[in-house]
Amino acid sequence: MEEKLVFIDEGFLSKLSKHFGNGKYIKINYLKFAKNLAKKQNLFCKHLFYYTAPPFQEEIPSEEQRKRKEGYDLFVQSLGKNKEITIREGRCQRLKFDGKFKYKQKGVDTLMTIDLSHIKEDFPEIKKIILIACDTDFCPIIDDVKKRKIEVILYTYFDRKRDTPFSRANNLIQCSSFYVLLTKEDFNKEILK
């Protein structure tokens, strides 16, 4: 089987797992998840790149923030033990709108873009990658990767309703070599007990 790399935007994937889990996050084995998606394309997952951000922490964290960070640290430490996985961390930004806090990952897309721009140098034998994402900001780097003769297989999810968490601009789909819609079954295969 031909080798390929998998790039996961955790912000998108966790939102989708909560959607498929009817409001609860589906906990999965990320490496097996990536390998199964590769297998669907008759490919072998050589390496997984996982992009995330630690949970927001105030200067003096609340008990809830402290516990959330401890859980995150344990997860990242466990995931990071596997040499087949590279974890790249941005940061979490908290913004207040109409009296309610909103949280956004910052720097994560930039880290992924940097890694995507180095594929030819770091993995010269790779001819195909899988990108698990939904952000049209990736279109310029996808175009660049394709110019370097690397096929970009997009795994994503969308609905056709405007202003929903899963509405998509056509640009991301059009710039990819081809796309595959993620399904609940893709998650169910790798649920952690």
C-alpha positions in Angstrom: 0.0 0.0 0.0 1.1 3.5 -0.8 2.2 5.6 2.2 0.5 8.9 3.1 0.3 11.5 5.9 -2.8 12.5 7.8 -3.4 16.0 9.1 -6.2 16.5 11.7 -7.7 19.9 12.7 -8.9 18.9 16.2 -11.1 21.9 16.5 -13.2 20.7 13.5 -13.1 17.0 14.4 -14.2 17.6 18.0 -17.1 19.8 16.9 -18.1 17.0 14.5 -17.7 14.3 17.1 -20.1 16.3 19.4 -22.5 16.6 16.5 -22.5 12.8 15.8 -22.6 12.1 19.5 -25.8 14.0 19.9 -24.3 16.7 22.1 -21.6 14.4 23.7 -18.1 14.1 22.4 -17.2 10.7 20.9 -13.9 9.7 22.3 -11.8 7.9 19.7 -8.3 6.4 19.1 -7.0 9.1 16.7 -4.2 7.0 15.2 -6.6 4.1 14.4 -9.1 6.6 13.1 -6.5 8.1 10.7 -5.4 4.6 9.6 -9.0 3.5 8.9 -9.6 6.6 6.8 -6.3 5.9 4.9 -7.4 2.3 4.4 -10.6 3.5 2.8 -8.4 5.1 0.1 -6.2 2.0 -0.2 -3.4 3.9 1.5 -1.2 3.3 4.6 -0.9 6.1 7.2 2.8 6.7 7.7 2.4 9.6 10.2 -0.4 11.5 11.9 -0.2 15.3 12.5 -2.6 16.4 15.2 -3.4 20.1 15.7 -5.0 21.4 18.9 -4.9 24.0 21.6 -4.9 23.6 25.4 -8.0 24.8 27.2 -8.2 28.4 28.3 -6.7 29.2 31.6 -7.1 32.5 33.6 -4.1 33.8 35.4 -5.5 32.2 38.5 -7.4 29.2 37.1 -10.7 28.1 38.5 -11.1 24.6 39.8 -12.9 23.6 36.6 -10.2 25.2 34.4 -7.5 23.4 36.4 -9.2 20.0 36.0 -9.8 20.6 32.3 -6.2 21.4 31.8 -5.0 18.3 33.8 -7.2 16.1 31.6 -5.9 17.7 28.5 -2.3 17.3 29.6 -2.8 13.6 30.3 -4.4 13.1 26.9 -1.6 15.0 25.1 1.1 13.2 27.1 -0.5 9.8 26.2 -1.0 10.6 22.6 2.6 12.0 22.3 4.2 8.8 23.4 3.5 7.3 20.0 6.3 8.1 17.5 3.8 7.9 14.6 2.1 11.1 15.9 3.2 14.7 15.9 1.2 17.0 18.2 1.2 20.7 17.4 -0.4 23.1 19.9 -1.7 26.6 19.4 -3.4 28.5 22.1 -7.0 29.2 23.2 -8.4 32.7 23.2 -11.4 33.8 25.2 -13.6 36.6 23.8 -16.8 38.1 25.3 -19.8 38.8 23.2 -23.1 40.0 24.6 -22.1 38.9 28.1 -21.2 35.4 27.0 -17.7 33.9 26.5 -16.6 32.4 23.2 -13.4 30.3 22.9 -11.3 30.1 19.7 -8.2 28.2 18.8 -5.4 30.6 17.7 -2.3 29.7 15.7 -3.4 26.1 15.0 -4.1 26.7 11.3 -0.8 28.5 10.9 1.0 25.5 12.4 -0.7 23.1 10.0 0.1 25.4 7.1 3.8 25.4 8.0 3.9 21.6 8.2 2.0 21.3 4.9 4.5 23.6 3.2 7.4 21.3 4.3 6.0 17.9 3.1 8.3 17.7 0.0 11.4 18.3 2.1 10.4 16.3 5.2 8.7 13.4 3.4 10.0 13.4 -0.2 8.4 10.0 -0.9 4.8 11.1 -0.1 2.5 11.6 -3.0 -0.8 11.8 -1.2 -2.1 13.3 2.0 -5.4 13.3 3.9 -6.5 16.6 5.4 -9.3 16.5 8.0 -10.6 20.0 8.1 -13.3 22.5 7.1 -11.6 25.9 6.8 -11.3 27.6 3.5 -8.2 29.4 4.9 -6.4 26.2 3.8 -7.1 26.7 0.1 -3.9 28.6 -0.7 -1.7 25.9 1.0 -3.7 23.1 -0.7 -3.1 24.7 -4.1 0.6 25.0 -3.2 0.8 21.3 -2.1 -0.9 20.2 -5.3 1.6 22.2 -7.4 4.3 20.1 -5.8 2.6 17.0 -7.2 1.0 15.9 -3.9 -2.7 14.8 -4.0 -4.8 16.3 -1.3 -7.7 14.1 -0.1 -10.1 16.2 2.0 -12.2 14.5 4.7 -14.8 16.9 5.8 -18.5 17.2 6.7 -21.0 19.8 5.7 -24.7 20.5 5.5 -26.3 22.7 2.9 -27.8 25.2 5.4 -26.4 28.7 5.7 -25.0 29.9 9.0 -24.8 26.5 10.7 -21.7 25.1 12.2 -21.3 22.8 9.2 -22.1 25.1 6.3 -19.2 25.1 3.8 -17.9 27.4 1.1 -17.3 25.5 -2.1 -13.7 26.8 -2.3 -12.3 24.1 0.0 -14.0 21.3 -1.8 -13.0 22.7 -5.3 -9.3 23.2 -4.4 -8.8 19.7 -3.0 -8.0 16.8 -5.3 -11.2 15.2 -4.1 -13.3 15.1 -0.9 -15.0 12.4 1.2 -17.7 13.2 3.7 -17.0 11.9 7.2 -19.8 9.8 8.7 -20.9 8.7 12.2 -19.7 5.2 11.3 -16.1 6.6 10.8 -16.2 7.6 14.5 -18.0 4.5 15.7 -15.2 2.2 14.5 -12.7 3.7 16.9 -14.7 4.6 20.0 -12.6 4.3 23.2 -14.2 2.2 25.8 
